[in-house]
């Protein structure tokens, strides 16, 4: 009986993470109707940081070592500041569904970086999966509206994915030291501090924005930016890192469906074909990860 309850909780955590992260991309599109990409990022991260301060006080999160703070700021800039600004600018011209599909190549980029700079072996199928995903992205880059044309926003979203892959590729030693959730909280805070240079004008934008759009930004700050990380920490602590990441490949599918219902973004044939090719490449690359790497990751701290 206990085993069933255990499994049902993990399934619920998976479903919650997929659903909430799937709403992030349509939520960004809605937020951009009244906010600049910089102010959207700043407001979202400010809300998330305030919630995480309360969370950290309740659970008595220890502060990082002073010598690690500069590096944590670099990680925060890569994983949250640059990532969100580039993604927001990209979504000004790229629909939510294709944007989520492009971001889904982040694990492949992470694996390539680890292979090149950290001497972590990447099998041939991993490279094949990467090439297939890039082919899918090339389809997505040509798809907007009824005509076929090159969309430069795709390259900004690729920049966001690359920035996030840098964040993931080089964080292992800090995950071992601090744990998954504390390190994520530190980097969200530092990414928020980096965004404070964009504070001028945000009050006027909040006042001028329709209430429903501001509520969508608050939602982005509370839900996609905070709660999925807590759910992932729960899954990782009970089932391991490989289990925690395995179902996240459903996030783009969820994002496409929610964007269709919420924003009326009906996927075209080219976007569907490009999405299938992209996800196929990501799955092929994912299946090449070595079991030894999973065991190493699963032994790391969560909290």
C-alpha positions as CSV (number, residue, x, y, z in Angstrom):
1,X,0.0,0.0,0.0
2,X,2.8,2.4,0.9
3,X,4.5,1.7,-2.4
4,X,1.4,2.6,-4.4
5,X,1.1,5.9,-2.4
6,X,4.8,6.6,-3.0
7,X,4.4,6.0,-6.8
8,X,1.2,8.1,-7.0
9,X,2.9,11.1,-5.3
10,X,5.8,10.9,-7.8
11,X,3.4,10.7,-10.7
12,X,1.5,13.7,-9.4
13,X,4.8,15.6,-9.0
14,X,5.7,14.8,-12.6
15,X,2.2,15.8,-13.9
16,X,2.4,19.1,-11.9
17,X,5.8,20.0,-13.2
18,X,4.9,19.2,-16.8
19,X,1.7,21.2,-16.6
20,X,3.1,24.2,-14.8
21,X,6.2,24.5,-17.0
22,X,4.0,24.0,-20.0
23,X,2.0,27.2,-19.1
24,X,5.2,29.3,-18.9
25,X,5.6,29.8,-22.7
26,X,2.0,31.0,-23.3
27,X,2.2,33.1,-20.1
28,X,5.3,34.9,-21.5
29,X,3.5,35.6,-24.8
30,X,0.6,37.2,-22.8
31,X,3.0,39.1,-20.5
32,X,4.7,40.6,-23.6
33,X,1.5,42.3,-24.6
34,X,2.1,45.0,-21.9
35,X,5.6,44.5,-20.6
36,X,9.0,44.8,-22.2
37,X,11.1,41.7,-22.2
38,X,13.4,43.2,-19.5
39,X,10.6,44.3,-17.2
40,X,8.8,41.0,-17.7
41,X,11.9,39.1,-16.6
42,X,12.6,41.5,-13.7
43,X,9.0,41.4,-12.3
44,X,8.8,37.6,-12.7
45,X,12.2,37.1,-10.8
46,X,11.3,39.6,-8.1
47,X,8.1,37.8,-7.3
48,X,10.0,34.4,-7.3
49,X,12.8,35.8,-5.1
50,X,10.4,37.1,-2.5
51,X,8.6,33.8,-2.3
52,X,11.9,31.9,-2.0
53,X,13.1,34.2,0.8
54,X,10.0,33.2,2.8
55,X,10.6,29.5,1.9
56,X,14.3,29.8,2.9
57,X,13.4,31.4,6.3
58,X,10.9,28.6,7.0
59,X,13.3,25.8,6.1
60,X,16.4,27.6,7.5
61,X,18.4,27.6,4.3
62,X,22.1,28.3,4.9
63,X,23.9,31.0,3.0
64,X,26.6,30.0,0.4
65,X,30.2,30.4,1.2
66,X,31.6,33.9,0.5
67,X,34.1,32.6,-2.0
68,X,31.4,31.0,-4.1
69,X,29.2,34.1,-4.5
70,X,30.9,35.5,-7.6
71,X,30.5,32.1,-9.4
72,X,26.9,31.8,-8.2
73,X,26.2,35.3,-9.7
74,X,27.7,34.1,-13.1
75,X,25.4,31.0,-12.9
76,X,22.4,33.2,-12.0
77,X,23.1,35.5,-15.0
78,X,23.4,32.5,-17.3
79,X,20.5,30.4,-16.0
80,X,18.0,33.2,-15.3
81,X,19.0,36.7,-16.5
82,X,20.3,36.0,-20.0
83,X,18.0,33.0,-20.4
84,X,14.8,34.9,-19.7
85,X,15.7,38.0,-21.5
86,X,16.7,36.1,-24.7
87,X,13.6,33.9,-24.4
88,X,11.3,36.9,-24.0
89,X,12.7,38.7,-26.9
90,X,12.5,35.5,-29.0
91,X,8.8,35.0,-28.1
92,X,8.0,38.4,-29.4
93,X,8.0,36.8,-32.9
94,X,7.9,33.1,-32.1
95,X,4.8,31.4,-30.9
96,X,4.7,29.7,-27.5
97,X,4.6,26.1,-28.9
98,X,7.6,26.4,-31.2
99,X,9.5,28.3,-28.5
100,X,9.1,25.4,-26.0
101,X,10.3,22.9,-28.6
102,X,13.4,24.9,-29.3
103,X,14.2,25.2,-25.6
104,X,13.8,21.4,-25.3
105,X,17.2,21.0,-27.0
106,X,18.9,22.4,-23.9
107,X,19.9,18.8,-22.6
108,X,21.6,18.1,-25.9
109,X,23.6,21.4,-25.8
110,X,24.4,20.6,-22.2
111,X,25.8,17.2,-23.1
112,X,27.8,18.7,-26.0
113,X,29.4,21.3,-23.6
114,X,30.1,18.6,-21.0
115,X,31.7,16.4,-23.8
116,X,33.9,19.2,-25.1
117,X,35.0,20.9,-21.8
118,X,34.5,18.3,-19.1
119,X,35.6,15.2,-21.0
120,X,32.3,13.5,-20.4
121,X,31.8,10.9,-23.1
122,X,28.9,11.5,-25.5
123,X,28.0,8.5,-27.6
124,X,27.5,8.6,-31.4
125,X,23.7,8.5,-30.9
126,X,23.9,11.6,-28.9
127,X,25.5,13.5,-31.7
128,X,22.9,12.0,-34.2
129,X,20.1,13.2,-31.9
130,X,21.6,16.7,-31.8
131,X,21.7,16.8,-35.6
132,X,18.1,15.6,-35.9
133,X,17.0,18.2,-33.4
134,X,18.8,21.0,-35.3
135,X,17.0,19.8,-38.4
136,X,13.7,20.1,-36.6
137,X,14.6,23.6,-35.4
138,X,15.4,24.6,-39.0
139,X,11.7,23.7,-39.8
140,X,10.5,25.7,-36.8
141,X,12.6,28.7,-37.8
142,X,10.8,28.9,-41.2
143,X,7.3,28.7,-39.6
144,X,5.3,31.7,-38.7
145,X,1.9,32.4,-39.9
146,X,0.6,31.2,-43.3
147,X,3.8,32.0,-45.2
148,X,7.3,30.4,-45.0
149,X,9.9,32.8,-43.9
150,X,13.0,33.0,-41.7
151,X,12.3,34.1,-38.2
152,X,15.2,35.6,-36.4
153,X,13.4,35.1,-33.0
154,X,14.4,31.5,-33.2
155,X,18.1,32.4,-32.9
156,X,17.3,34.4,-29.7
157,X,15.6,31.4,-28.2
158,X,18.5,29.2,-29.2
159,X,20.7,31.7,-27.4
160,X,18.4,31.3,-24.3
161,X,18.8,27.5,-24.6
162,X,22.6,27.8,-25.0
163,X,22.8,30.1,-21.9
164,X,20.8,27.6,-19.9
165,X,22.9,24.7,-21.1
166,X,26.0,26.6,-19.8
167,X,24.2,26.9,-16.4
168,X,23.5,23.1,-16.3
169,X,26.8,21.9,-17.7
170,X,29.2,23.4,-15.2
171,X,27.1,23.3,-12.0
172,X,27.8,19.7,-10.8
173,X,30.5,20.6,-8.2
174,X,28.2,23.2,-6.6
175,X,25.2,20.8,-6.6
176,X,27.3,18.3,-4.7
177,X,28.3,21.0,-2.2
178,X,24.9,22.7,-1.6
179,X,22.2,20.5,-3.1
180,X,19.9,20.9,-6.0
181,X,17.2,23.2,-4.4
182,X,19.5,25.5,-2.4
183,X,21.8,26.1,-5.4
184,X,18.7,26.9,-7.6
185,X,17.5,29.4,-5.0
186,X,20.9,31.1,-4.8
187,X,21.1,31.4,-8.6
188,X,17.5,32.8,-8.8
189,X,18.4,35.4,-6.3
190,X,21.6,36.4,-8.0
191,X,19.8,36.4,-11.4
192,X,17.3,38.8,-9.9
193,X,20.0,41.1,-8.6
194,X,21.5,41.2,-12.1
195,X,18.1,42.3,-13.4
196,X,17.9,45.3,-11.1
197,X,19.6,47.5,-13.6
198,X,16.4,47.4,-15.6
199,X,14.3,48.7,-12.7
200,X,13.7,52.3,-14.2
201,X,10.2,52.5,-15.7
202,X,8.9,49.3,-14.3
203,X,6.4,51.0,-11.9
204,X,4.9,53.0,-14.8
205,X,4.6,49.8,-16.8
206,X,2.8,48.0,-14.0
207,X,0.3,50.9,-13.6
208,X,-0.4,51.0,-17.3
209,X,-0.7,47.3,-17.9
210,X,-4.1,45.6,-17.9
211,X,-4.8,43.8,-14.7
212,X,-5.2,40.4,-16.4
213,X,-1.7,40.7,-18.0
214,X,-0.1,41.7,-14.7
215,X,-1.8,38.7,-13.0
216,X,-0.3,36.4,-15.7
217,X,3.1,37.8,-14.8
218,X,2.5,37.2,-11.1
219,X,1.5,33.7,-12.1
220,X,4.8,33.2,-13.9
221,X,6.7,34.4,-10.9
222,X,4.8,32.1,-8.4
223,X,4.3,29.0,-10.4
224,X,6.7,28.2,-13.3
225,X,9.7,30.0,-11.6
226,X,9.3,28.4,-8.2
227,X,7.0,25.4,-7.7
228,X,8.4,23.1,-10.4
229,X,11.8,23.2,-8.9
230,X,10.4,22.1,-5.5
231,X,8.5,19.3,-7.3
232,X,11.7,18.3,-9.1
233,X,13.6,18.2,-5.8
234,X,11.0,15.9,-4.4
235,X,11.2,13.6,-7.4
236,X,15.0,13.6,-7.3
237,X,15.1,12.8,-3.6
238,X,12.7,9.9,-4.0
239,X,13.4,8.4,-7.4
240,X,16.7,9.9,-8.7
241,X,17.7,12.5,-11.3
242,X,17.0,10.3,-14.3
243,X,13.4,9.8,-13.2
244,X,13.1,13.5,-12.4
245,X,14.1,14.6,-15.9
246,X,12.6,11.7,-18.0
247,X,9.0,13.1,-18.4
248,X,10.0,16.7,-19.0
249,X,10.1,15.9,-22.7
250,X,6.3,16.2,-22.5
251,X,6.5,19.9,-21.6
252,X,6.7,21.1,-25.2
253,X,3.6,19.1,-26.0
254,X,1.8,20.6,-23.1
255,X,2.9,24.1,-24.0
256,X,1.7,23.7,-27.6
257,X,-1.7,22.4,-26.4
258,X,-2.1,25.2,-23.8
259,X,-1.1,27.9,-26.3
260,X,-3.7,26.5,-28.6
261,X,-6.4,26.7,-26.0
262,X,-5.3,29.9,-24.2
263,X,-3.9,32.1,-27.0
264,X,-5.5,30.5,-30.1
265,X,-2.1,29.6,-31.5
266,X,-3.1,26.8,-33.9
267,X,0.0,24.8,-34.9
268,X,0.7,24.6,-38.7
269,X,1.8,21.5,-40.5
270,X,5.4,22.8,-40.6
271,X,5.5,23.5,-36.9
272,X,4.0,20.0,-36.2
273,X,6.6,18.4,-38.4
274,X,9.5,20.4,-37.0
275,X,8.3,19.7,-33.4
276,X,8.1,16.0,-34.0
277,X,11.6,16.0,-35.5
278,X,13.0,18.1,-32.7
279,X,11.5,15.9,-29.9
280,X,12.7,12.8,-31.7
281,X,16.3,14.1,-31.7
282,X,16.1,15.0,-28.0
283,X,14.8,11.6,-27.1
284,X,17.4,9.8,-29.1
285,X,20.1,11.9,-27.4
286,X,18.6,11.3,-24.0
287,X,18.6,7.5,-24.4
288,X,22.4,7.6,-24.8
289,X,23.1,9.0,-21.4
290,X,25.3,6.4,-19.5
291,X,23.8,4.7,-16.4
292,X,26.9,5.6,-14.5
293,X,26.3,9.3,-15.0
294,X,22.8,8.8,-13.6
295,X,24.1,7.0,-10.6
296,X,26.5,9.8,-10.0
297,X,23.8,12.5,-10.2
298,X,21.4,10.5,-8.1
299,X,23.9,10.4,-5.3
300,X,24.1,14.2,-5.1
301,X,22.3,16.2,-2.4
302,X,18.9,17.7,-3.0
303,X,18.7,19.9,0.1
